[in-house]
Amino acid sequence: MEAALARLLSSVHALPATDTQTLSTFDALGRVLAAQVRSSLDVPPGDNTAMDGYALRCADLVAAAGVLPVSQRIPAGSVPAPLLPGTAARIFTGGQIPPGADAVVMQEQCRTEGDVVHVGASPTPGAWIRRRGEDVRQGDVVLPVGTRLTPHAMGLAASVGAAMLTVARRPRIALFSTGDELMMPGAALKPGAIYNSNRYTLRGLIEALGCECNDLGIVPDKLDATRAALRRAALDSDAIITSGGVSVGEEDHLRPAVALEGSLDLWQIAIKPGKPFAFGQVRRGDAAGSTHFIGLPGNPVSSWLTFLLLVRPLLLRLQGATQLAPKALQMRADFDWPRPDKRREFLRVRRNAEGGLDLFANQSSGVLTSTVWADALVDNPGSQAIARGDPVQALLISELLE
């Protein structure tokens, strides 16, 4: 699979560096940075307290035998006066440390009596003080080009005062399904028909990756109709994604249609579920250039899995993202898998309370319920049996959806 992915990515380049948008940081979730975010200030901008308590000088506390008058009150957002010698300042989380103080004692270790505080701890200098610039220094690049913006990355950008962000344009992805047996939910199901789940799954995955989806619906199993759909899809899209019709059967028209409208590689990838996967190019009519074509298998789990493993990195590459590969974790199998397939398998599993992995009972490529039940995939090499207690490589599905 790695060879196929490398070949796929070698054919895909990021959208032009000039093809960007400037957005409010509020609106940038899921987008990919096209310009770095550099801090114009220290974070925090001044020394402040990590706790509610009392700011003081350690030497004064020793001299006064733990009892100090309270000389000022410092809520967060206020500017304190210098600390009077021999006194303490009441201070609240986030409040600026007054000049002259060198420690904070948390309020749980103090007792007040009128305007005097009895301190029941012996702090060392620096206790509970967050120093200026300990998180970010002025001039630091906090988010490099190619970062995909998560909620916490947006928060980091905001923390250094970045109200606007420059991001890559959303790739435009055309999507359609092939198959005369497909019907849309809401219609009465005819004999021999099935509801088109792939359309919903793939559209959701495309949009979750920060792309625009041009949903062209269901295309009949006819060569002319398939060619017309490809021409329409190629006009204003960066990639075309389809499900079904990429095998070699008499009713699989995508293969000859793409060959006539551009070029096609049909790959038999040795993974389970999955296997049939098509990649190629579709000409943009009379315009110069072409559009990437990705043909996914029709079985719902196969379509979902090949998207996560192969299409996801392609769509991220289009946006200029730098982190394309998910991180594999070593975990414990709490199941037996005595009869492995000769192909590399991706088993749907779920983490349990004991820190191991449970296996979904039915690993068929048509069992879509397994994709909702599971929260991880075991990446199992071909022909390798698994015994309960064995270490296995796992991919978290949540990470594959980012």
N, C-alpha and C positions, 0 to 999 in steps of 0.2 A: 504493500500500500504506500509506503514511503516513497518508492520510486515513482509511482503514479502521481502522488501529490507534488513531488518535486518537478515532474514534467509539466503538470498542470500550472503550477505557480510560475514556472519559467516562461510561460506564454502570456502571463497576465502582468500588466504594469499599473502602477497607481495612476489615478486620474491626473491630468496636468496640474502642476503646482499653481498655476494661475486660476484654476477652476475651484475657487474657494468661496466661502461665505463668512461674514462677520455677524455673530449672534450674541445676544445677551447670554451671560453665563447661566441664567435661569433656564434658557431654552436649549442648552447644549448637551443634554443627557444622551449618551450613546453615540455621539459624534466623535470624529477623530481629529485631533489637533493638526492644523497645517502650519501653525506658528507657535514657537515655544512660549511658555509663560515664565517670565522672569520677575522676581520680587523687587519692588521698589522700596521696601522697608524691612526692618527686622521684625520677626514674629517670635515671641511677643514684642511689642514696641518698647516696653520698659519692664523692669523687674516687677513681678506681682505675686500675690499669694495664691497657693493652690488650695487653701483651706480657710474657712471661717475661724477666727481666733484673735490673737494679740501679737502685734509686731513690737519688737523690743531689741535692746542691746543685751547680748548674753552677759557682758561684764556688769551692767547695771543690775541684772537679775541676781547675780551672785552677791553683789554688794548690799542689796536690799533684802536679802534672805527670802526671796521669792514673792515679795509683796510690793507692788508698784501702783502709783496713781495712774489713772487713765486720762491722757491729755488731749486726745482727739478721736474722732470716729471717721473711718475711711470706707465708704461703700464703693463698689466697682463703678468706674466712670468719673470719679472725682479726683481732684489733684490735691495730694496731701501736703501739709506743711512739714518742715523738718521736725524730726522727733526731738522733743525736749529731753535733755539729759535726765536720767533717773526716772523716766516714765515709760508707759506702754501705750500703744494705739489700738483701739478696737478696729479690726479690719475684716472685710468680707471677701469671699472668694472672687478673685479677679481684680481686687483692689490693688492700687500701686503701693509698693513698699515705700514708706517715707524715708527721705534721706536721713542717714544716721542709724537706722534699724539694720540688724544683721541676721535676724531669725524671726520665725513665726511659731507660736505655740498654739495648737488647735484648741478650740473652745472646750472640748470635752475634758481637757486636762487643766482647766481653769475654773475658778469660782469667784464671782463678783460679790462685792460688799460695798454698796454705795458707789463712790467714784474710785474704788480701789479694786484691783484684781489680785487674787492669790493664785500664783502659778505653781502647779503641782508637777512640773517636769523640768528637766535640765537640758535645754536644747543646745545643739552645736551650731556654730555659724553656718548659715545657708539653709537651715531647716525649713521646709515647706515654702521655699522661695523659688519661683520659676524665673530664670534669668532672661534678660533681654537677648533676643536672637537665638535662644536655645533650640527652637524649632527650625526657623529659617533665617538666614542672614541676607541683608540687603545685597542684591545682585545675583543671588542664587537662581539657577533655573530649576523651578519646582516641578514643571511638567514639560517634557521634551516633545518635539514634533513626533507624531505617530502614536501618541497616547490616546487610548479610547476612554472617553469621559464617563466615569462612573459617578454616582452621587458623592462619594468621598473625594474624588478628584475635583468635582465642581466646588465642593466645600474648600478644598485647598486653594483653588484659584481665587475664590472669594476672600480667603484669609489674607492674601497678599494684595487685595484691592483690585483684582481683575474683573471689571464689570462686563467686558466684552471679550469674546474669544474668536479667533480665526480658525475655521474648521474646513475640512474637505467637503465638497458638495456631496449630497446623498447620491450614490449610484442609482441609476434607473434600471429596474429589473422587470422584464416582461415575464409573465407566468401563464402557462396554460397546461391543461390536462388533456390526454387523448384517451378515447375509449367510448364505444357506443353503449357500453353497459353502465356508464356513469350517470347518476342523477343527483340533483341538488336536494338537500334537506328541505322539507316543507312540501315536496311533491309526493304523491302516493307512489310507493315503490312498485314498479312493474316486475313481473316474473323475469328472473335472470339478471336483474339490475342490482346495483349497489350504490350507496350514497358516496359522494366524492369527498372523502375525508382528507385526501392529500392536498386538495386546494386550500383547505383551511389551515392545515399544518404548515405547508410551505409558505403560504402568505404570511402567517404569523412569524415564522422563522426569519423571513426576508425583512420584515418590518422591525423585528427585534434587533437586527444587526444594523439598524440605522439606514436602511435603503428604502427607496420609493418602490412600491409594487404596482405595476400596470397589469391588472388581472384580466386576462383575455378569455377566461372561462374554459368551457369544454369544447374540444375540437373533434368532429366526427372522424371515425376510422376510414378516411379516404385520402388518397395521395394528394389530390388537388386541393382539398380543404386544408391539409397539413402544410403544404407549400405556401398557400395564401396566408395562413396564420403566421408562419415564419417571416414572410416578407413584411407583414404588418408589424410584427414584434420588433424587427430589426431597425425600423425607421428611426426610433427615438429612444433606444435603450443601450445600456452598456453591457448587458448580458441577458440571455434568454434562458429560463429554467423551465423544464417540462417534466412531467411524470408519466410513466407508461410508454409503451410503444418503442422501446429502445432495444428490444431483443431481436431475434431473427425470424419470427413467425410471419405467416402470410398477412396477418392483420397489423403487423408492426410497421407503420408507414413513416415513422420519423427518420429512420436510417436512410432510406432512399431520398426522402424529401430534403434533408439537410445536405446530402451529397449533391443534389441538384441545385440547391440554393447557396452553396458554399463548399465547405469541406468538413469531413467528419472522421474522427477516430472512435472506434467502438472498442472499449476496453472490457475485458473480463477480469475484474479485480478479485483476487482470491481472499475475500472476506465473507463472513456469514453473520447476519443477513446482509445482502447486498448483491454483489457480483456484476450484473449488467450496468455499465456506466458509460455514457457517451460524452465526448467533448469535441468541440469543433468551432467553426466560424460560420456566420451567415452574412452574406453581402448586404449592404445597406442600399439596395436599389441602385439608382443612378449616382448616389453620393459616394464619395471616396470612403474607403475603409470598410470595416466589418464589425460585427457584434459577436461576443463570445456566446457559445451555445453549450449548455449543460443539460444532458438528458439523464434523468433519474429513473430507477426502476419503479414499477407500479405498485408492488406490495407496500402497504403503508409503513411497516417498520423498516423495510429496506430503504424506502424513500427518505424517511426521517433520519436514519443512521448515516446514509451516504451524504446527506446534506451536512450533518454535523461534522463529519470527518473530512470531507473534501470540498464542499461548497462554501462552508463558513470561512475557511482561510482564504479562499479566492475573493469573497466579497470584502473581507477585511483588507486584503492586499489592494483592492481597487481604491479603498479609502486612505491608503498610506499607513495603515496600522503596522506597528513593529512587532507586537506580540501576537503571533498567529497560532502557536501550538499550545494545546492544553497541557497542564502539568499532571503527570501520572503519579499516583500514590501507591505505596506498598501497603496492602491491607490483608486481613486474614479471611480466608474463605470458610464460612460456616455451612458448607454444603459439599456434596460429592458430585463430580462430573466425570463419570467413568468412561463414557463413550464419546470422546471429542471428535469433531469433524476434522478432515485433513486441511480445511481452510482455516485461516485465522478467524477466531470467533470473538464477537462482542456480546457478552452475556449481560442481560438486564438484571441488576441486583439492587438491593436496598440495604443501607447501613442499619444495624440493630443496636440495642441498648448496651450490648456487651462489647461493642467496638469491632464486630465482625460484619460480614456481608451475607445476607440471605439471598437465595436465588428465586426468581419468579418461575413458577412451575412449568409454564408453557412458553418455550422460546421460539415459537413459530414466527415467521416474518409477517403473518397476517394478524397477530394479536396486539392490537393497538393499546389495549388496557395495560400491557406491560410497560409501556413508555410513560404512563402516568404514575403507575405504582413505583417504578424504579427511581432512584436518585443517583445511580452510578452505573458504569459499564465496566465489566471485567474484560481487559484486553488479553485474550488467551491465545498463545501461539498455536498454529495448526498441529493437530495430532497429540496435544498435551492434555493428559487426564489431570483432574484436580481432585484431591482428597481433602476431606474436612480438616481444617487446621493449616492447610498449605498457604504460604504467602502468594498473593496474586497482585498484578498491576491493575489499578482501577482509575478510571477517569470520572470525575464528578460531572454529572449532567448540567448542574448549575453553571459550571465554568464553560461548558460547551455552548451555553446559551448567552454568554456575554460577548 
